[in-house]
Every structure is written in C-alpha cells, then in structure tokens.
Amino acid sequence: MGRVTSDDVLNAGKLSKLENDLTKNEKILKEIKDTVKFVSQGDKESLKKLNDIVRDADSKLNQAKEAVKELFQKPAEKIQAEQPIARIPVHNVAVSGSNQVCTLADAPNIKTDVQMLKLVDLMTFENPDGGVWKQGWNVNYDKNKYDKKKLYVFVVPHSHCDPGWVKTLDTYFNDQVKGILDNMVAKLEAYPKMKFMYAEVSFFSMWWSQIDQNKKNRVKKLIEKGQFEIITGGWVMNDEANTHYFAMIDQMIEGNQWLNLTLGVRPESGWAIDPFGHTPTMAYLLKKMNFKNMLIQRVHYAVKKALAKEKQLESLTLLDQYRKKAELYRSNVLFIPVGDDFRYDRGDEWDKQYTNYQKIFDYVNSKSDLNTQIQFGTLTDYFKKLYEVNDVAYGQKPPSYPVLSGDFFTYADRDDHYWSGYYTSRPFYKRLDRVLEYHQRFVKC
C-alpha cells in the first residue's frame, strides 16, 4: 500500500471543495428552473427568453461536472502540476443572456384594473383648492341611499411612533412612548368600548422589558379581547423607497419573532401610514408572509383624487361627513383613523377622545332612521366587516374590487412639493446602511 503524502491530502481537499461548489450550483439551477415554472403563466416570449438562459446555465454546469470527472481520473502528481493553469468554474454558475433581456421587466403581464404608469400618463396634475379636502371636490350623495344600505363606521385610535426623528430613540421613549403605552393599559381597562392600535415593536419591546408581570398579563388580556391590536409587527415602519428588500425582511423578522415568542401574536394586517410613497415590493413581501390586508396612506394628492373619483381607494354633522367620505369607496364600511405621531401620550387626551366620540356614537346608533352603526375599532375589525358585507372569506378579494399594479412614487402632499430629495440625501449614511446589511447577511449565511 502506497504512502499518503501531504500533496494527496491537499488535492483530496480541493476535489471535495469542487464537489461542494457543484452541489451549490445545482441548487442555484433548480431555483432558476422553479422561477421559470412560476413565470410560465406570463407571455410566451418572456418564457422563451428565460428558458434560453436556463439552457445556457445547464450547459455550463455540465462542463464543470466533466472537468471534475477528469480530475478524479488523473493521478495526484498530474493534478498538482496542472493547478497553476487550471480554469475550472467552481464558485458559481454564470447565468447570462441577451443584453436586451431584463428578466424583471419580462415578468408575466398579470391583468390589472389599474396600472399606475398608465394612470399617471392620463393625469393632468391640476391643483384646484376646495371640496371636502384640499385638492378635492364637492362630494354629494343621495340622502335616501342609506335608508336601504346600512353604513358601518369604525373609528380607530392609533399613535405612530418614529424610532428616531427629531429626538433620539431613548428620548422619545422616556418623553412620550412610555406614557402612551402606560395610558393605553389603564384607559382601555377604564373604557371597555374603546380600542387602540400600535405598530412599532422596537418601542413596545423596550416598554415590555420595564413593566411588571401583572401589567404584562393585563396587556395580554386586552389583546385577547380585541381592544388592543398590534399591526404589521415590524421592528419599525420601514421606508419603502431607499430600503433594500433584505432590510425590509430583516426588520419584519425581528419584530414578528419577538411578538410571536413573547405574546403569541401574529399580525395579519399591514399598516403603512408614514412612508413617503409606497412600493409593490412591500405588498409582495407581506403577501408572502401570509398577511391578509394592507393599508397605505402617503399617496400623491392627485393620484388619491383620481382613484377616489373612480371609487378605487379600496383596492353640517359628523355623520354627513362620514357619508360623503363613504361615497369615495365601493363599500358601506368606513375606516376613520384618529391619531398622529406620538399621540395619546397624556391621560386627558384619552379621556377627551373617548368621552366626546362615545357621545356621538350613542346618539347616532340610537337613531334607527339614520341606519348607521358607528363604534371604536381596529384594522382587523374594519377588514372583517368589509369581507362580511361583500360575502367573501376573510382575506379574499371581493368580486367588484379593482386590482392595482405599480407603485406610488413620487409622493407629494400639495402643489409641487415632491418628497424626492431623500432619495439621494446623506449618501454616506446610505452607503453605511448597505455595508452594514452586507456584513449582517454574510454572518447570517
């Protein structure tokens, strides 16, 4: 039996590495093939282009396999001699295609009722001032309409807390957030008809770590009763323009894992009221995470008006204003958010909001001729009723509701005040974000 040299061990190790790399390449190829199957519902031209790419990858993978096969058939000395000039693709399988092919642009042409690029092309972007809201118009409704069709109104108290804006995270927490969440427990217990929504798990986890077990049990009870709802469950409410999808996913994992492990809570509704414009990437990710619903807020005023005129915003008295707002939607279920940045940080604000609104609710609900049911609610309450009145299962698309594709950039709240400067401002900070994300992902892999 021959003596095993150090060169033999070295070569065996290199051959083992080649085999491992080929296994990885085969996995990559399988993912590409799975993608081809997924897009097979798209147009034939796109499918043909992707198939060409896969065939090219197959060919290169087979070449790599043959190269490794030859290596195993050669003596160790010959391998050692040829190493300096060996040209064997071992790290990855290069996937290439025609310069004219963009696999993202050639995605399936799913039929939608509203395509944002086409809608924007048709809009004049005039800026009239007036109506029931700025840049709106005079909304009228048939006063007999609600004699037959009951109006359901959900008034939803909430507080959006930025983990860093004009104050630091810790300063915001000590100055306002702690008071918001402390009052939330006390006031929801005092007012059983009141409800409250909250989203930012970063702040919530800080608060949770400071409260005693008794208060933790009280919070869990409020969640079970449906009085307190945590929506989205992200560590933050992420930006949707500059943020890489890795960071979007990562912060969702961070927040939702904390919620699930700590409270056994799994949100089903997305709540994005503060990002400056919205991307379909976020909607896609939430859908993949098994979210059933999503609400967005910051949309260009002209786009919002155009969608409202076609009732495509779903996908003298307060009731009169609610009925006018209901005219902008397809359903007779209305969502009225009552909150803002860092609201409900004082006990008297909770008291006034509850007392004043509940008096209105009691009056309206007592008048059968108004045919309106109005109450405090959460995002889940709203969507449950929406699906119910449309006679579809929770999370399913009502038949008459439009499907929209595209994004909601660039955001403008009035005139030509476009929120686009932050796309490129603070470039060094943005670069540091990407570098940090690179190292973070490298460690996780």
C-alpha positions as CSV (number, residue, x, y, z in Angstrom):
1,M,0.0,0.0,0.0
2,G,1.4,3.4,-1.1
3,R,2.3,6.2,1.3
4,V,-0.2,9.1,1.5
5,T,1.6,12.3,1.0
6,S,0.6,15.9,2.1
7,D,0.0,16.6,-1.6
8,D,-2.5,13.8,-1.8
9,V,-4.4,15.3,1.2
10,L,-4.3,18.8,-0.3
11,N,-5.6,17.5,-3.7
12,A,-8.3,15.5,-2.0
13,G,-9.4,18.6,-0.1
14,K,-9.6,20.6,-3.3
15,L,-11.6,18.0,-5.1
16,S,-14.0,17.9,-2.1
17,K,-14.4,21.7,-2.4
18,L,-15.1,21.3,-6.1
19,E,-17.9,18.8,-5.4
20,N,-19.4,21.1,-2.8
21,D,-19.4,24.0,-5.2
22,L,-21.1,21.9,-7.9
23,T,-23.8,20.9,-5.4
24,K,-24.4,24.6,-4.7
25,N,-24.5,25.3,-8.4
26,E,-27.1,22.6,-8.9
27,K,-29.3,24.2,-6.2
28,I,-29.0,27.6,-7.9
29,L,-30.0,26.0,-11.2
30,K,-33.0,24.3,-9.5
31,E,-34.1,27.7,-8.2
32,I,-33.9,29.2,-11.7
33,K,-35.9,26.3,-13.1
34,D,-38.5,26.8,-10.3
35,T,-38.7,30.5,-11.3
36,V,-39.3,29.5,-14.9
37,K,-42.2,27.4,-13.8
38,F,-43.6,30.3,-11.8
39,V,-43.5,32.7,-14.7
40,S,-44.9,30.2,-17.1
41,Q,-48.2,32.0,-16.7
42,G,-46.7,35.0,-18.4
43,D,-46.3,35.7,-22.1
44,K,-44.6,33.1,-24.3
45,E,-41.8,35.4,-25.4
46,S,-40.6,36.0,-21.8
47,L,-40.8,32.3,-21.1
48,K,-38.7,31.5,-24.2
49,K,-36.0,34.0,-23.1
50,L,-35.8,32.6,-19.6
51,N,-35.6,29.0,-21.0
52,D,-32.7,30.1,-23.2
53,I,-30.9,31.4,-20.0
54,V,-31.6,28.1,-18.2
55,R,-30.3,26.0,-21.1
56,D,-27.1,28.1,-21.1
57,A,-26.7,27.6,-17.3
58,D,-27.3,23.8,-17.8
59,S,-24.5,23.7,-20.4
60,K,-22.0,25.5,-18.2
61,L,-22.9,23.2,-15.2
62,N,-22.3,20.1,-17.3
63,Q,-18.9,21.5,-18.4
64,A,-18.0,21.9,-14.8
65,K,-19.0,18.4,-14.0
66,E,-16.9,17.0,-16.8
67,A,-13.9,18.9,-15.6
68,V,-14.2,17.4,-12.1
69,K,-14.7,14.0,-13.6
70,E,-11.4,14.3,-15.5
71,L,-9.7,15.4,-12.3
72,F,-10.7,12.2,-10.5
73,Q,-9.3,10.1,-13.3
74,K,-5.8,11.8,-13.1
75,P,-3.0,10.9,-10.7
76,A,-2.3,13.4,-7.9
77,E,1.0,14.4,-9.3
78,K,-0.5,15.5,-12.6
79,I,-3.2,17.4,-10.8
80,Q,-0.6,19.2,-8.8
81,A,1.4,20.1,-11.9
82,E,-1.6,21.5,-13.7
83,Q,-3.1,23.5,-10.8
84,P,-1.5,26.8,-11.8
85,I,-3.2,26.8,-15.2
86,A,-6.5,25.1,-14.3
87,R,-9.5,27.1,-15.4
88,I,-12.5,25.4,-13.8
89,P,-15.6,27.4,-12.7
90,V,-16.0,26.4,-9.1
91,H,-17.6,29.3,-7.3
92,N,-20.8,29.8,-9.2
93,V,-22.7,29.1,-12.4
94,A,-22.7,32.2,-14.6
95,V,-26.2,33.0,-15.9
96,S,-26.2,35.2,-18.9
97,G,-28.5,36.1,-21.7
98,S,-29.1,38.6,-24.4
99,N,-28.2,42.2,-23.5
100,Q,-31.8,43.0,-24.5
101,V,-33.3,40.7,-21.9
102,C,-34.3,42.0,-18.4
103,T,-35.9,39.1,-16.5
104,L,-37.6,41.5,-14.1
105,A,-39.1,43.6,-16.9
106,D,-40.2,40.4,-18.7
107,A,-42.3,39.3,-15.7
108,P,-45.8,37.9,-16.5
109,N,-48.3,40.5,-17.6
110,I,-50.8,39.9,-14.9
111,K,-54.1,41.6,-15.8
112,T,-54.9,44.5,-13.5
113,D,-57.7,47.1,-13.5
114,V,-55.5,50.0,-12.5
115,Q,-51.9,50.3,-13.8
116,M,-50.1,53.2,-12.1
117,L,-47.9,54.1,-15.1
118,K,-50.9,54.4,-17.4
119,L,-52.9,56.3,-14.8
120,V,-50.1,58.9,-14.2
121,D,-49.8,59.4,-18.0
122,L,-53.5,60.3,-18.2
123,M,-53.5,62.7,-15.2
124,T,-53.2,66.4,-15.8
125,F,-51.9,67.1,-12.2
126,E,-54.0,70.2,-11.8
127,N,-54.2,71.6,-8.3
128,P,-57.6,73.1,-7.6
129,D,-58.2,74.1,-4.0
130,G,-61.6,73.2,-2.5
131,G,-64.1,70.5,-1.7
132,V,-64.2,68.3,1.4
133,W,-60.4,68.1,1.5
134,K,-57.7,70.1,-0.1
135,Q,-57.3,69.3,-3.8
136,G,-60.7,67.6,-3.6
137,W,-64.1,68.4,-5.0
138,N,-67.7,68.8,-3.6
139,V,-68.9,65.3,-2.8
140,N,-72.6,64.8,-2.8
141,Y,-74.7,61.7,-2.0
142,D,-78.3,60.5,-2.3
143,K,-79.8,61.0,1.1
144,N,-82.1,58.1,0.5
145,K,-79.2,55.7,-0.2
146,Y,-78.6,54.9,3.4
147,D,-82.3,54.1,4.1
148,K,-81.7,50.8,2.4
149,K,-77.9,50.3,2.9
150,K,-76.6,50.5,6.4
151,L,-73.3,52.4,6.9
152,Y,-70.7,50.8,9.2
153,V,-68.1,53.2,10.6
154,F,-65.0,52.2,12.5
155,V,-63.2,55.0,14.4
156,V,-59.7,53.8,15.1
157,P,-57.4,55.4,17.7
158,H,-53.7,55.0,17.0
159,S,-50.3,56.5,17.6
160,H,-47.4,56.4,15.2
161,C,-44.0,56.5,17.0
162,D,-40.9,57.0,14.9
163,P,-37.9,55.3,16.4
164,G,-35.8,58.4,15.8
165,W,-36.9,61.6,14.1
166,V,-36.3,65.0,15.9
167,K,-35.4,63.1,19.1
168,T,-33.3,60.0,19.8
169,L,-34.9,56.6,20.3
170,D,-34.4,56.8,24.1
171,T,-35.5,60.4,24.4
172,Y,-38.8,59.6,22.5
173,F,-39.3,56.6,24.7
174,N,-38.8,58.4,28.0
175,D,-40.7,61.6,27.0
176,Q,-43.7,60.1,25.2
177,V,-43.8,56.4,24.2
178,K,-43.8,55.1,27.8
179,G,-46.7,57.4,28.6
180,I,-48.6,56.3,25.6
181,L,-48.4,52.6,26.4
182,D,-48.9,53.1,30.2
183,N,-52.0,55.1,29.5
184,M,-53.1,52.5,26.9
185,V,-53.4,49.8,29.6
186,A,-55.2,52.0,32.1
187,K,-57.6,53.7,29.8
188,L,-58.6,50.6,27.7
189,E,-59.5,48.9,31.0
190,A,-61.4,52.0,32.1
191,Y,-63.2,52.3,28.8
192,P,-64.2,48.8,27.6
193,K,-65.7,50.2,24.3
194,M,-62.5,52.0,23.3
195,K,-59.8,50.3,21.2
196,F,-56.3,51.1,20.2
197,M,-53.7,50.1,17.5
198,Y,-49.9,50.2,17.7
199,A,-47.2,49.1,15.2
200,E,-43.6,49.8,16.3
201,V,-42.2,46.7,18.1
202,S,-38.9,48.4,18.9
203,F,-40.5,50.8,21.3
204,F,-43.0,48.2,22.5
205,S,-40.3,45.7,23.4
206,M,-38.4,48.4,25.4
207,W,-41.6,49.2,27.3
208,W,-42.3,45.5,27.9
209,S,-38.9,44.9,29.4
210,Q,-39.7,47.6,32.1
211,I,-43.2,46.6,33.2
212,D,-44.1,44.0,35.9
213,Q,-45.8,40.7,35.3
214,N,-49.2,42.0,36.4
215,K,-49.2,44.7,33.7
216,K,-48.0,42.1,31.1
217,N,-50.9,39.9,32.0
218,R,-53.3,42.9,31.6
219,V,-51.9,43.7,28.2
220,K,-52.3,40.1,27.1
221,K,-56.0,40.2,28.2
222,L,-56.6,43.4,26.2
223,I,-55.1,41.7,23.1
224,E,-57.3,38.6,23.7
225,K,-60.4,40.8,24.0
226,G,-59.5,42.6,20.7
227,Q,-59.3,46.0,22.4
228,F,-55.6,46.4,21.7
229,E,-54.1,45.3,18.4
230,I,-50.5,45.3,17.2
231,I,-50.4,45.7,13.4
232,T,-47.7,44.8,10.9
233,G,-45.4,43.8,13.7
234,G,-42.2,45.2,12.2
235,W,-39.3,46.5,14.3
236,V,-40.1,49.8,12.7
237,M,-42.4,51.2,10.0
238,N,-39.8,50.9,7.2
239,D,-39.2,53.3,4.4
240,E,-40.1,51.9,1.0
241,A,-38.0,53.9,-1.4
242,N,-34.4,53.6,-0.4
243,T,-34.6,50.5,1.7
244,H,-33.2,47.2,0.3
245,Y,-35.6,44.3,0.4
246,F,-33.2,42.4,2.7
247,A,-33.6,45.2,5.3
248,M,-37.4,45.2,4.9
249,I,-37.5,41.4,5.5
250,D,-35.0,41.6,8.3
251,Q,-36.9,44.1,10.4
252,M,-40.1,42.2,9.8
253,I,-38.5,39.0,11.1
254,E,-37.0,40.9,14.1
255,G,-40.4,42.4,15.2
256,N,-42.6,39.4,14.4
257,Q,-40.4,36.9,16.0
258,W,-40.4,39.0,19.2
259,L,-44.2,39.2,19.1
260,N,-44.7,35.5,18.5
261,L,-42.2,34.4,21.1
262,T,-43.3,36.9,23.8
263,L,-47.1,37.3,23.2
264,G,-48.0,34.6,20.8
265,V,-49.3,37.3,18.4
266,R,-49.1,37.1,14.7
267,P,-50.4,40.2,12.8
268,E,-52.4,39.7,9.7
269,S,-52.7,43.4,8.5
270,G,-50.1,45.8,7.3
271,W,-50.2,49.4,8.4
272,A,-48.1,51.9,6.4
273,I,-49.2,55.4,7.1
274,D,-45.8,57.3,7.2
275,P,-43.5,56.0,4.4
276,F,-43.2,58.7,1.8
277,G,-44.7,56.8,-1.1
278,H,-45.2,53.0,-1.4
279,T,-43.7,50.2,-3.4
280,P,-45.3,47.0,-4.6
281,T,-42.3,45.2,-3.1
282,M,-43.7,45.7,0.4
283,A,-47.1,44.4,-0.7
284,Y,-45.5,41.4,-2.3
285,L,-43.4,40.6,0.8
286,L,-46.4,41.0,3.1
287,K,-48.4,38.6,0.9
288,K,-45.6,36.1,1.0
289,M,-45.6,36.5,4.8
290,N,-49.3,35.5,4.7
291,F,-50.7,38.9,5.6
292,K,-54.3,39.3,4.5
293,N,-54.7,43.0,4.4
294,M,-52.7,46.2,4.0
295,L,-53.5,49.9,4.4
296,I,-51.3,52.7,2.9
297,Q,-51.6,56.5,3.4
298,R,-49.0,58.7,1.7
299,V,-50.1,58.8,-1.9
300,H,-49.6,61.8,-4.3
301,Y,-52.7,64.1,-3.7
302,A,-53.6,64.0,-7.5
303,V,-53.3,60.2,-7.6
304,K,-55.5,59.9,-4.5
305,K,-58.1,62.2,-6.1
306,A,-58.1,60.2,-9.3
307,L,-58.6,56.9,-7.5
308,A,-61.3,58.4,-5.3
309,K,-63.3,59.7,-8.3
310,E,-63.4,56.1,-9.6
311,K,-64.0,54.6,-6.2
312,Q,-60.8,52.8,-6.3
313,L,-59.4,53.8,-2.9
314,E,-60.1,50.2,-1.6
315,S,-58.1,48.5,-3.6
316,L,-73.5,70.0,8.7
317,T,-72.9,66.9,11.0
318,L,-70.2,64.4,11.6
319,L,-72.4,61.7,10.1
320,D,-72.8,63.8,6.9
321,Q,-69.1,64.0,6.5
322,Y,-68.8,60.2,7.0
323,R,-71.4,59.6,4.4
324,K,-69.5,61.9,2.0
325,K,-66.3,60.0,2.7
326,A,-68.1,56.7,2.1
327,E,-69.0,58.0,-1.4
328,L,-65.3,57.7,-2.3
329,Y,-65.3,53.9,-1.6
330,R,-67.1,50.9,-3.1
331,S,-68.3,49.5,0.2
332,N,-70.5,50.8,3.0
333,V,-67.8,50.1,5.6
334,L,-65.8,53.2,6.5
335,F,-62.4,53.4,8.2
336,I,-61.7,56.6,10.2
337,P,-58.2,56.8,11.8
338,V,-58.0,59.1,14.8
339,G,-54.3,59.7,15.7
340,D,-51.0,61.0,14.6
341,D,-47.3,61.0,15.5
342,F,-46.8,60.3,19.3
343,R,-50.5,61.0,20.2
344,Y,-52.2,59.7,23.3
345,D,-49.2,60.4,25.5
346,R,-51.4,62.1,28.1
347,G,-54.2,60.7,30.1
348,D,-56.5,63.6,29.4
349,E,-56.3,63.1,25.7
350,W,-57.6,59.5,26.1
351,D,-60.4,60.8,28.3
352,K,-61.5,63.5,25.8
353,Q,-61.3,61.4,22.7
354,Y,-63.3,58.6,24.3
355,T,-65.9,60.8,26.0
356,N,-66.6,63.0,23.0
357,Y,-66.7,60.3,20.4
358,Q,-68.8,57.9,22.5
359,K,-71.5,60.5,23.0
360,I,-71.7,60.9,19.2
361,F,-71.7,57.1,18.7
362,D,-74.5,56.6,21.3
363,Y,-76.7,59.2,19.6
364,V,-76.2,58.0,16.1
365,N,-76.7,54.3,17.0
366,S,-79.9,55.1,18.9
367,K,-81.5,56.7,15.8
368,S,-82.8,53.8,13.7
369,D,-83.7,56.2,10.9
370,L,-80.0,57.1,10.4
371,N,-79.3,53.4,9.6
372,T,-75.7,53.7,10.8
373,Q,-73.6,51.7,13.2
374,I,-70.6,53.6,14.5
375,Q,-68.0,52.4,17.0
376,F,-64.4,52.3,18.0
377,G,-62.5,49.6,16.2
378,T,-59.1,48.3,14.9
379,L,-57.8,47.4,11.5
380,T,-58.9,43.8,11.9
381,D,-62.5,44.9,12.9
382,Y,-62.7,47.0,9.7
383,F,-61.4,44.3,7.4
384,K,-63.6,41.6,8.9
385,K,-66.7,43.7,8.3
386,L,-65.5,44.6,4.8
387,Y,-65.3,41.0,3.8
388,E,-68.5,40.2,5.6
389,V,-70.6,42.8,3.7
390,N,-69.1,41.6,0.4
391,D,-69.9,38.0,1.3
392,V,-66.4,36.6,0.8
393,A,-64.0,34.7,3.1
394,Y,-61.6,36.7,5.2
395,G,-58.6,37.7,3.0
396,Q,-60.3,37.0,-0.3
397,K,-60.8,39.7,-3.0
398,P,-64.4,40.9,-3.3
399,P,-65.5,40.4,-6.9
400,S,-66.2,44.1,-7.7
401,Y,-62.9,45.4,-6.3
402,P,-60.2,46.5,-8.7
403,V,-56.7,45.1,-8.9
404,L,-53.9,47.7,-9.0
405,S,-50.3,47.3,-10.1
406,G,-47.3,49.7,-10.0
407,D,-46.0,51.9,-7.2
408,F,-47.0,55.2,-5.5
409,F,-43.8,57.3,-6.1
410,T,-43.1,60.1,-6.1
411,Y,-45.1,61.3,-3.1
412,A,-46.4,64.9,-3.0
413,D,-48.8,66.3,-0.3
414,R,-49.5,69.6,-2.1
415,D,-48.6,71.8,-5.0
416,D,-45.2,70.7,-6.5
417,H,-43.9,69.7,-3.1
418,Y,-42.4,66.4,-4.2
419,W,-40.7,64.3,-1.5
420,S,-37.8,63.1,-3.6
421,G,-34.8,64.8,-2.1
422,Y,-34.4,62.0,0.4
423,Y,-33.7,59.5,-2.4
424,T,-30.2,60.9,-2.6
425,S,-29.6,62.9,0.5
426,R,-27.0,61.8,3.1
427,P,-25.2,59.4,0.6
428,F,-22.5,58.4,3.1
429,Y,-25.1,57.3,5.6
430,K,-27.0,55.4,2.9
431,R,-23.7,53.6,1.9
432,L,-23.0,52.7,5.5
433,D,-26.5,51.1,5.6
434,R,-25.7,48.9,2.7
435,V,-22.2,48.0,4.1
436,L,-23.8,47.0,7.4
437,E,-26.5,45.0,5.7
438,Y,-23.8,43.2,3.7
439,H,-21.9,42.1,6.8
440,Q,-25.1,41.2,8.6
441,R,-26.3,39.0,5.8
442,F,-22.8,37.5,5.5
443,V,-22.9,36.5,9.2
444,K,-26.4,35.0,8.8
445,C,-25.4,32.9,5.8
